């Protein structure tokens, strides 16, 4: 049987080490003007995409990922009107 004091000590040591690790910093190489040399955008979704096949997508998360991967023939502008994306001409 584990003694309560050892269990408490182990829990306190774990909490302390996680707290210290969370306070660490990372350095990013900078260019001459102070801007980051390597930038990246991280986007969080509630769940992973279930498929990357546009014909098979039925969920919102997969649709959002595919929206970033593929261009469309037309798209809507801020006024709700169709504008060209890849299409050069079309008939409504």
Buried (B, 14 or more C-beta within 10 A) or exposed (E): EEEEEEEEEEEEEEEEEEEEEEEEEEEEEEEEEEEEEEEEEEEEEEEEBEEEEEEEBEEEBBEBBBEEEEEEEEEEEEEEEEEEEEEEEEEE
